[in-house]
């Protein structure tokens, strides 16, 4: 399972945008978002770099 810290994900609307972006990479991915902690978990066989790229393009870059 992949885990991302998304500082810009502050509300449910943001979480929907993040989910939509991630699903564009892998429509079969299982995604859990938690806006209060700004964490996203993704279960997928797709390479992590593809998700990082689409998150950045959507305005929700991952931070270590």
C-alpha positions in Angstrom: 0.0 0.0 0.0 1.2 3.5 -0.9 0.9 6.4 1.5 1.0 10.0 0.6 1.1 13.2 2.7 -0.9 15.9 0.9 -0.7 19.3 2.8 -3.2 21.0 0.4 -5.9 18.4 1.1 -7.9 20.2 3.8 -11.5 19.3 3.2 -13.9 16.8 1.7 -13.9 18.6 -1.7 -10.1 18.4 -1.8 -10.3 14.7 -1.0 -12.7 14.1 -3.9 -10.3 15.9 -6.2 -7.4 13.9 -5.0 -9.4 10.6 -5.4 -10.4 11.6 -8.9 -6.8 12.3 -9.9 -5.6 9.0 -8.5 -8.4 7.0 -10.1 -7.3 8.6 -13.5 -4.1 6.6 -13.1 -5.7 3.4 -11.9 -9.5 3.1 -12.0 -9.2 -0.1 -10.0 -7.2 1.4 -7.1 -8.6 1.4 -3.6 -8.2 4.8 -2.1 -8.6 6.0 1.5 -8.4 9.8 2.2 -8.3 11.4 5.6 -8.4 15.3 5.2 -7.9 16.0 9.0 -4.5 14.3 8.9 -3.9 15.1 5.2 -3.0 11.4 4.5 -4.0 9.3 1.5 -3.5 5.6 1.2 -3.6 3.9 -2.2 -3.7 0.2 -2.9 -2.7 -0.4 -6.5 -0.2 -2.3 -8.7 0.7 0.9 -10.6 4.1 2.5 -10.0 4.2 5.2 -7.2 5.7 7.7 -9.6 2.6 7.8 -11.8 0.5 8.8 -8.7 3.0 11.4 -7.6 2.9 13.0 -11.0 -0.8 13.2 -11.3 -1.1 14.5 -7.7 1.3 17.3 -8.6 -0.6 18.1 -11.8 -3.8 18.3 -9.9 -2.3 20.8 -7.4 -2.0 18.4 -4.6 1.7 17.5 -4.4 3.0 14.9 -2.0 5.3 16.1 0.8 7.7 13.9 2.8 
